[in-house]
Amino acid sequence: MRRVLLFVLAVLLLTLAACQPSAPQTVVVTKEVEKVVTQEVVVTKEVEKVVTQEVVKPGATIVFWSTENQPARAKKTQAIIDKFTEKTGITVNLVLVDENNIDSLMAANQAAGTMPDVVFFPLDFAAVWYAQGVLDAKAATEVVQALDPKTFSEGALNMVRTEDGQYMAVPSDGWGQLLIYRKDWFDELGLEAPTDFEKIRVAAETIQKEKGVKGIMAGTDPGQVFTQQTFEHFALANGAQVVDAEGNITVNTPEMLEAFKFYTDLMRDYGPGDTATYWLQARAAYFAGEAGMVVWSPFILDEMAGLRDSVLPNCPECKDDPAYLAKNSGVVPAFIGPAGEKPAQYGQVSYMGITTTANTEAAKQFVEFWLSEGYLDWLSVAPEGKFPMRRGTPEEPDKYIKGWSNLEVGVDRKAPLSQFYSQEVLNTIVQGANNFDRWGFAQGQGELIGGLYSELLFPQYIAEVIEGNMTAEEALEELQAEVEALQDQLQQE
């Protein structure tokens, strides 16, 4: 008799809830009915219909986590949210989080059942969160399909592709490491653009000999992530990965050895020649006209244009024109090594993820709006570091590339990048995102890569080889063992 009374009470509550405008009440009733009526399939289906109808109605509320927590960026983010709410009636609560803490915060909220509906996050967490049940690949894939996969960077999509062909999250924006070179010197010396290992070596050797400056500047400091990033770019270009699809460590391979020897020889013979160089010295040498090439992030672009007083270019020609380097530099986003199958570029991409506990329909509307009507406003938050991972629309394939190139950058002075760089250069930079790659993420080994970046194993051995303390062969043999040990440690935790 008690079961019958509970069933009647559940149906009565369900009927009353359907008449109420508040979605949270409906969710609570749904959980109660599911607990009591464990065998009544018809009742459960009816509850699901009520919930589905509620989430798409204006008045729904979703939570959005963003790592863009600087005040000026947060203000722009809120402005986009306000436009979305005005259009759809869906309220979005913005929560600012620190990128360094976002993983632990997500774990705590997942355990408490309070995950956000949508989260803006870097690639580093995609594979781990998907494996942990945080990210809803089905919802993300539906957004990508609705916006058309062809409008997105192929590389950005590939890095979050699942085994069954879905996408863990939706690409938003990112930046790719660049090889920047003195085009005026290259033209003067008859050098080809540095698009492969041999052209890079020839250019570095020639410039050092003919100009009396460093041929190329990149990372050599064993304690800096910059060294890891710059070497990884060269390794990817030669088709070298640290782990395969089955999870086997592949550090000690011919492809990695070739890249390792090339990089250490280049840095020792035509580069810094020391083991203390990171982004600061690399940029300073190029800005002073003391290097023919530099590997750097695109955050250097506004600085080369003379828009930031704290790091003004000071090359001899820059005295008359602070933007001289911007106007006389070439850019190679992706290059290739002898064993590489195609040019590759180290890329850092950020994504919009929909969680598995989200108000899915409202979250999908929000992400679609973010990457269409709100997209250029979002990119304007920091254009020099937010390349559009969605290039345009099916009707206007270059819409967001062109729009991005006209966004103002700079600190002490503001101007669009298109004022200093040709559209051809800007297109090259953005379209290079098709070749974005990173170690381990496509293989679902994001946690291992995070460990590598934390331990900085590769920079330590790069320094040892540059200083002549061991050969490249010895370094890779030891690195293979250390990365295997790191993997074992992570699997035991």
C-alpha positions as CSV (number, residue, x, y, z in Angstrom):
1,M,0.0,0.0,0.0
2,R,2.8,2.4,0.9
3,R,4.4,1.9,-2.6
4,V,1.0,2.8,-4.3
5,L,0.6,5.9,-2.2
6,L,4.2,7.0,-3.1
7,F,3.5,6.4,-6.7
8,V,0.3,8.5,-6.6
9,L,2.2,11.2,-4.7
10,A,5.0,11.2,-7.3
11,V,2.5,11.6,-10.2
12,L,0.7,14.4,-8.4
13,L,4.0,16.2,-7.8
14,L,5.0,15.7,-11.4
15,T,1.8,17.2,-12.7
16,L,2.2,20.2,-10.4
17,A,5.8,20.7,-11.4
18,A,4.9,20.8,-15.1
19,C,2.8,23.8,-14.4
20,Q,5.6,25.7,-12.7
21,P,8.0,28.0,-14.6
22,S,11.1,27.1,-12.5
23,A,13.4,24.6,-14.1
24,P,15.3,23.8,-10.9
25,Q,12.0,22.6,-9.3
26,T,11.5,20.2,-12.2
27,V,14.9,18.7,-11.8
28,V,14.3,18.0,-8.1
29,V,11.0,16.3,-8.8
30,T,12.6,14.2,-11.5
31,K,15.2,12.9,-9.1
32,E,12.5,12.1,-6.5
33,V,10.4,10.2,-9.0
34,E,13.4,8.2,-10.2
35,K,14.1,7.1,-6.7
36,V,10.6,6.0,-5.9
37,V,9.3,4.6,-9.2
38,T,12.1,2.3,-10.2
39,Q,10.0,0.1,-12.5
40,E,7.6,2.6,-14.0
41,V,9.3,3.3,-17.4
42,V,6.4,5.4,-18.7
43,V,6.6,7.8,-15.8
44,T,10.4,8.2,-16.2
45,K,10.0,9.1,-19.9
46,E,7.4,11.6,-19.1
47,V,9.7,13.3,-16.6
48,E,12.5,13.5,-19.2
49,K,10.1,15.3,-21.6
50,V,9.3,17.9,-19.0
51,V,13.0,18.6,-18.3
52,T,13.9,18.9,-22.0
53,Q,11.1,21.4,-22.6
54,E,12.3,23.5,-19.6
55,V,15.9,23.9,-20.6
56,V,15.2,25.5,-23.9
57,K,12.8,28.1,-22.5
58,P,14.0,31.6,-21.9
59,G,14.8,32.1,-18.3
60,A,17.1,29.2,-18.0
61,T,20.5,29.8,-16.2
62,I,23.8,28.3,-17.0
63,V,27.3,28.7,-15.4
64,F,30.3,29.6,-17.5
65,W,33.9,29.2,-16.2
66,S,36.6,31.3,-17.9
67,T,40.3,31.5,-17.3
68,E,40.4,35.1,-18.8
69,N,40.4,36.5,-15.3
70,Q,42.1,39.8,-15.8
71,P,39.7,42.7,-15.1
72,A,39.7,44.2,-18.6
73,R,39.2,40.8,-20.2
74,A,36.5,39.9,-17.7
75,K,34.7,43.1,-18.6
76,K,34.7,42.2,-22.3
77,T,33.6,38.7,-21.5
78,Q,30.6,40.0,-19.5
79,A,29.6,42.3,-22.4
80,I,29.4,39.3,-24.8
81,I,27.3,37.4,-22.2
82,D,24.9,40.3,-21.9
83,K,24.3,40.3,-25.6
84,F,23.6,36.6,-25.5
85,T,21.2,36.9,-22.7
86,E,19.4,39.8,-24.4
87,K,19.0,37.7,-27.5
88,T,18.0,34.4,-25.9
89,G,16.7,35.1,-22.5
90,I,19.2,32.6,-21.1
91,T,21.1,33.9,-18.1
92,V,24.8,33.1,-17.8
93,N,26.7,33.3,-14.5
94,L,30.3,34.1,-15.2
95,V,32.9,32.5,-12.9
96,L,36.5,33.6,-13.2
97,V,39.0,30.8,-12.4
98,D,42.8,30.7,-12.4
99,E,44.2,28.4,-15.1
100,N,46.7,27.0,-12.6
101,N,43.9,25.8,-10.4
102,I,41.2,24.9,-12.9
103,D,41.9,21.2,-12.9
104,S,41.6,20.8,-9.1
105,L,38.5,23.0,-9.1
106,M,36.9,20.9,-11.7
107,A,37.6,17.7,-9.8
108,A,36.1,19.1,-6.6
109,N,33.0,20.4,-8.4
110,Q,32.6,17.1,-10.3
111,A,32.6,15.3,-7.0
112,A,30.1,17.7,-5.5
113,G,27.9,17.6,-8.6
114,T,28.3,21.3,-9.2
115,M,30.3,21.4,-12.5
116,P,29.8,24.5,-14.7
117,D,27.7,24.1,-17.9
118,V,30.4,25.6,-20.2
119,V,34.1,26.0,-19.5
120,F,36.8,27.9,-21.5
121,F,40.0,26.0,-21.0
122,P,43.4,25.1,-22.6
123,L,44.1,22.0,-24.6
124,D,46.2,20.5,-21.7
125,F,43.0,19.3,-19.9
126,A,40.9,18.0,-22.8
127,A,41.9,14.4,-22.9
128,V,42.0,14.0,-19.1
129,W,38.6,15.6,-18.6
130,Y,37.1,13.6,-21.3
131,A,38.4,10.4,-19.8
132,Q,37.1,11.4,-16.4
133,G,33.6,12.1,-17.7
134,V,33.8,15.9,-17.4
135,L,33.3,16.7,-21.1
136,D,30.3,15.9,-23.3
137,A,31.8,15.0,-26.7
138,K,28.3,14.5,-28.2
139,A,27.2,18.0,-27.4
140,A,30.5,19.5,-28.6
141,T,30.3,17.6,-31.8
142,E,26.8,18.8,-32.4
143,V,28.0,22.4,-32.1
144,V,30.9,21.8,-34.5
145,Q,28.5,20.2,-37.0
146,A,26.0,23.0,-36.7
147,L,28.8,25.6,-37.4
148,D,30.4,23.4,-40.1
149,P,33.7,21.6,-39.4
150,K,35.2,23.0,-42.5
151,T,35.2,26.5,-41.0
152,F,37.5,25.3,-38.1
153,S,41.2,24.8,-37.9
154,E,41.8,21.2,-38.9
155,G,44.7,20.9,-36.5
156,A,42.7,22.3,-33.6
157,L,39.9,19.7,-34.2
158,N,42.3,16.8,-34.6
159,M,43.9,17.4,-31.2
160,V,40.5,16.8,-29.5
161,R,39.2,14.1,-31.8
162,T,38.0,10.9,-30.0
163,E,38.4,7.4,-31.2
164,D,34.8,7.3,-32.5
165,G,35.3,10.5,-34.5
166,Q,33.6,13.0,-32.1
167,Y,35.2,16.1,-30.6
168,M,35.8,16.5,-26.9
169,A,35.3,20.3,-27.1
170,V,34.9,23.1,-29.6
171,P,38.0,25.0,-30.7
172,S,37.8,28.7,-29.8
173,D,41.2,30.4,-30.2
174,G,44.9,29.9,-29.8
175,W,48.4,30.7,-30.8
176,G,51.1,28.9,-32.7
177,Q,54.8,29.3,-32.2
178,L,56.5,31.2,-35.0
179,L,59.8,31.2,-36.7
180,I,60.4,34.9,-37.4
181,Y,63.3,36.0,-39.7
182,R,64.9,39.1,-41.1
183,K,63.4,39.1,-44.6
184,D,65.5,42.1,-45.6
185,W,68.7,40.1,-44.8
186,F,67.4,37.0,-46.5
187,D,66.6,38.9,-49.6
188,E,70.0,40.6,-49.5
189,L,71.9,37.3,-49.1
190,G,69.8,35.4,-51.5
191,L,68.4,33.0,-48.9
192,E,65.2,31.0,-49.2
193,A,62.5,31.3,-46.5
194,P,63.4,28.9,-43.6
195,T,60.7,26.3,-44.2
196,D,62.7,23.2,-43.6
197,F,65.7,22.0,-41.5
198,E,68.2,22.5,-44.3
199,K,67.1,26.0,-45.2
200,I,67.1,26.9,-41.5
201,R,70.7,25.6,-41.1
202,V,72.0,27.3,-44.2
203,A,70.3,30.6,-43.3
204,A,71.7,30.5,-39.7
205,E,75.2,29.7,-40.9
206,T,75.2,32.3,-43.7
207,I,73.8,35.1,-41.5
208,Q,76.3,34.4,-38.8
209,K,79.2,34.5,-41.3
210,E,78.1,37.4,-43.4
211,K,76.4,39.6,-40.7
212,G,78.5,38.7,-37.7
213,V,75.4,38.1,-35.5
214,K,73.7,35.0,-34.2
215,G,72.0,33.0,-36.9
216,I,69.0,32.0,-34.7
217,M,67.8,32.4,-31.2
218,A,65.7,29.8,-29.3
219,G,65.5,28.1,-26.0
220,T,68.6,26.5,-24.3
221,D,67.9,27.1,-20.6
222,P,67.3,23.8,-18.8
223,G,64.9,25.3,-16.3
224,Q,62.6,27.0,-18.8
225,V,59.4,25.8,-20.4
226,F,60.4,28.0,-23.4
227,T,63.1,25.5,-24.2
228,Q,60.7,22.6,-24.1
229,Q,58.3,24.5,-26.4
230,T,60.9,25.4,-29.0
231,F,62.4,22.0,-29.1
232,E,59.0,20.3,-29.3
233,H,58.3,22.5,-32.4
234,F,61.4,21.1,-34.1
235,A,60.7,17.5,-33.0
236,L,57.1,17.7,-34.4
237,A,58.4,19.0,-37.6
238,N,60.5,15.8,-38.0
239,G,57.6,13.6,-37.1
240,A,58.9,12.7,-33.7
241,Q,56.4,11.9,-30.9
242,V,57.1,10.8,-27.3
243,V,54.3,8.3,-27.1
244,D,52.3,6.2,-29.7
245,A,48.6,5.4,-30.0
246,E,49.1,2.3,-27.8
247,G,50.7,4.3,-25.0
248,N,54.3,3.1,-25.7
249,I,57.1,5.6,-25.0
250,T,58.8,6.5,-28.3
251,V,61.5,8.9,-27.3
252,N,64.5,6.9,-28.5
253,T,63.7,6.8,-32.2
254,P,65.5,7.8,-35.3
255,E,63.1,10.7,-35.9
256,M,63.7,12.1,-32.4
257,L,67.4,11.5,-32.6
258,E,67.6,13.5,-35.9
259,A,65.6,16.4,-34.4
260,F,67.6,16.3,-31.1
261,K,71.0,16.4,-32.9
262,F,69.8,19.1,-35.3
263,Y,68.5,21.3,-32.5
264,T,71.5,21.0,-30.2
265,D,74.0,21.5,-33.1
266,L,72.0,24.5,-34.3
267,M,71.9,26.1,-30.9
268,R,75.6,25.5,-30.1
269,D,77.0,26.4,-33.5
270,Y,74.7,29.1,-34.9
271,G,72.5,30.0,-32.0
272,P,73.0,31.3,-28.4
273,G,76.0,29.0,-27.8
274,D,75.1,28.8,-24.2
275,T,72.6,27.1,-21.9
276,A,71.1,30.2,-20.3
277,T,68.8,31.5,-23.1
278,Y,65.1,31.7,-22.9
279,W,62.4,34.0,-24.3
280,L,63.8,37.2,-22.8
281,Q,67.3,36.9,-24.3
282,A,65.9,35.5,-27.6
283,R,63.6,38.5,-28.1
284,A,66.2,41.0,-27.0
285,A,68.8,39.7,-29.5
286,Y,66.3,39.9,-32.4
287,F,65.1,43.3,-31.4
288,A,68.6,44.6,-31.2
289,G,69.4,43.4,-34.7
290,E,71.8,40.8,-33.3
291,A,70.0,37.7,-34.7
292,G,68.7,36.7,-38.0
293,M,65.9,34.4,-36.8
294,V,64.0,33.9,-33.6
295,V,61.5,31.3,-32.4
296,W,58.8,33.1,-30.4
297,S,55.1,33.2,-29.7
298,P,52.8,35.6,-31.6
299,F,52.8,37.9,-28.6
300,I,55.9,39.4,-30.1
301,L,53.9,40.8,-33.1
302,D,52.6,44.0,-31.4
303,E,56.0,44.5,-29.8
304,M,57.8,44.3,-33.1
305,A,55.5,47.0,-34.3
306,G,56.7,49.4,-31.6
307,L,53.4,49.4,-29.7
308,R,54.8,48.6,-26.3
309,D,57.3,51.1,-24.7
310,S,58.8,48.6,-22.3
311,V,60.1,46.4,-25.1
312,L,60.7,48.7,-28.0
313,P,62.8,47.3,-30.9
314,N,66.3,48.9,-30.8
315,C,67.9,47.7,-34.0
316,P,70.0,50.3,-35.9
317,E,67.1,50.8,-38.4
318,C,64.5,51.0,-35.7
319,K,65.8,54.4,-34.5
320,D,64.1,56.0,-37.4
321,D,61.1,53.6,-37.6
322,P,60.2,51.7,-34.5
323,A,58.0,49.4,-36.6
324,Y,60.9,48.5,-38.9
325,L,61.1,44.9,-37.8
326,A,57.4,44.3,-38.3
327,K,57.7,45.6,-41.8
328,N,60.8,43.7,-42.7
329,S,60.4,40.4,-41.0
330,G,59.0,37.2,-42.5
331,V,57.1,34.6,-40.6
332,V,57.1,30.8,-40.9
333,P,54.5,29.2,-38.7
334,A,55.1,25.5,-39.7
335,F,58.3,24.0,-41.1
336,I,59.4,20.4,-41.8
337,G,62.3,18.1,-41.1
338,P,63.8,15.3,-43.2
339,A,61.6,12.6,-41.6
340,G,58.5,14.7,-41.3
341,E,55.4,13.9,-43.4
342,K,54.1,17.4,-43.4
343,P,55.0,20.8,-41.9
344,A,54.2,21.1,-38.2
345,Q,53.8,23.9,-35.8
346,Y,53.7,23.9,-32.0
347,G,50.2,25.1,-31.1
348,Q,48.4,26.1,-27.9
349,V,44.6,26.0,-28.4
350,S,41.9,26.9,-26.0
351,Y,38.4,25.3,-26.2
352,M,34.8,25.8,-25.2
353,G,33.8,22.6,-23.4
354,I,30.2,21.5,-22.5
355,T,30.1,19.4,-19.4
356,T,28.2,16.1,-18.9
357,T,26.0,17.7,-16.3
358,A,25.2,20.8,-18.3
359,N,21.8,22.2,-19.4
360,T,22.9,20.9,-22.7
361,E,20.6,22.8,-25.1
362,A,21.2,26.1,-23.4
363,A,25.0,25.4,-23.3
364,K,25.0,24.6,-27.0
365,Q,23.2,27.8,-27.9
366,F,25.8,29.7,-25.8
367,V,28.8,28.1,-27.5
368,E,27.3,28.6,-31.0
369,F,26.7,32.3,-30.2
370,W,30.2,32.6,-28.8
371,L,31.8,31.4,-32.0
372,S,29.6,33.4,-34.4
373,E,27.9,36.7,-33.3
374,G,30.1,37.1,-30.2
375,Y,33.3,35.8,-31.8
376,L,35.2,38.9,-32.9
377,D,34.3,40.6,-29.6
378,W,35.9,37.6,-27.9
379,L,39.0,37.7,-30.1
380,S,39.4,41.4,-29.3
381,V,40.1,40.5,-25.7
382,A,43.7,39.8,-26.7
383,P,44.1,39.6,-30.5
384,E,47.9,39.0,-30.5
385,G,47.4,35.8,-28.6
386,K,43.9,34.8,-29.8
387,F,44.1,33.6,-33.4
388,P,40.7,32.5,-34.6
389,M,40.4,28.7,-34.7
390,R,37.2,29.3,-36.7
391,R,38.3,31.1,-39.8
392,G,34.9,32.1,-41.1
393,T,31.4,30.9,-42.1
394,P,30.3,28.7,-45.0
395,E,29.2,31.9,-46.8
396,E,32.2,34.0,-45.8
397,P,35.2,31.6,-45.4
398,D,37.7,34.3,-44.3
399,K,35.2,36.4,-42.2
400,Y,36.9,36.0,-38.9
401,I,40.5,36.0,-40.2
402,K,39.8,39.4,-41.8
403,G,38.0,40.7,-38.8
404,W,40.8,39.5,-36.5
405,S,43.5,41.3,-38.5
406,N,41.7,44.6,-38.1
407,L,41.4,44.3,-34.3
408,E,43.6,46.7,-32.4
409,V,46.6,45.4,-30.4
410,G,49.2,47.1,-28.3
411,V,49.8,48.5,-24.8
412,D,51.0,52.1,-25.0
413,R,49.6,52.6,-28.5
414,K,46.8,50.8,-30.2
415,A,46.7,49.8,-33.9
416,P,45.5,46.8,-35.9
417,L,48.1,44.3,-37.0
418,S,47.1,44.9,-40.6
419,Q,48.7,48.3,-40.3
420,F,52.1,46.7,-40.0
421,Y,51.8,43.2,-41.5
422,S,50.5,42.3,-45.0
423,Q,47.3,40.3,-45.3
424,E,49.4,37.6,-46.8
425,V,51.5,37.4,-43.7
426,L,48.5,37.4,-41.4
427,N,46.7,34.8,-43.4
428,T,49.9,32.6,-43.2
429,I,49.9,33.0,-39.5
430,V,46.3,32.1,-39.0
431,Q,46.1,29.3,-41.6
432,G,49.2,27.8,-40.0
433,A,46.8,26.6,-37.3
434,N,45.8,23.8,-39.7
435,N,49.2,22.3,-38.8
436,F,49.0,22.8,-35.1
437,D,50.3,19.8,-33.2
438,R,51.5,18.8,-29.7
439,W,53.1,15.8,-28.2
440,G,50.8,13.2,-26.7
441,F,47.4,14.9,-26.8
442,A,46.1,13.1,-29.9
443,Q,47.2,9.9,-28.2
444,G,45.2,10.7,-25.1
445,Q,48.3,11.2,-23.0
446,G,47.7,14.7,-21.8
447,E,48.6,13.8,-18.2
448,L,52.0,12.4,-19.3
449,I,52.8,15.6,-21.3
450,G,51.8,17.7,-18.3
451,G,54.3,15.7,-16.3
452,L,57.0,16.3,-18.9
453,Y,56.4,20.0,-18.7
454,S,56.5,19.9,-15.0
455,E,59.8,18.0,-14.8
456,L,61.4,19.7,-17.9
457,L,63.3,16.5,-18.7
458,F,64.1,17.4,-22.3
459,P,65.5,20.9,-21.6
460,Q,67.8,19.4,-19.0
461,Y,69.3,16.9,-21.5
462,I,69.4,19.5,-24.3
463,A,71.7,21.6,-22.1
464,E,73.8,18.6,-21.3
465,V,74.4,17.9,-25.0
466,I,75.1,21.5,-25.9
467,E,77.7,21.7,-23.1
468,G,79.3,18.5,-24.4
469,N,78.7,16.4,-21.3
470,M,77.0,13.7,-23.3
471,T,76.1,12.7,-26.9
472,A,72.6,13.0,-28.3
473,E,72.4,9.2,-28.5
474,E,73.2,8.9,-24.8
475,A,70.7,11.7,-23.9
476,L,67.9,9.9,-25.7
477,E,68.7,6.6,-24.1
478,E,68.4,8.1,-20.7
479,L,65.4,10.2,-21.7
480,Q,63.6,7.1,-22.8
481,A,64.1,5.5,-19.4
482,E,63.1,8.6,-17.5
483,V,59.9,9.2,-19.5
484,E,58.9,5.5,-19.0
485,A,59.5,5.9,-15.3
486,L,57.3,9.0,-15.3
487,Q,54.6,7.2,-17.1
488,D,54.7,4.3,-14.6
489,Q,54.5,6.7,-11.7
490,L,51.5,8.5,-13.1
491,Q,49.7,5.2,-13.7
492,Q,50.2,4.2,-10.1
493,E,48.8,7.4,-8.7
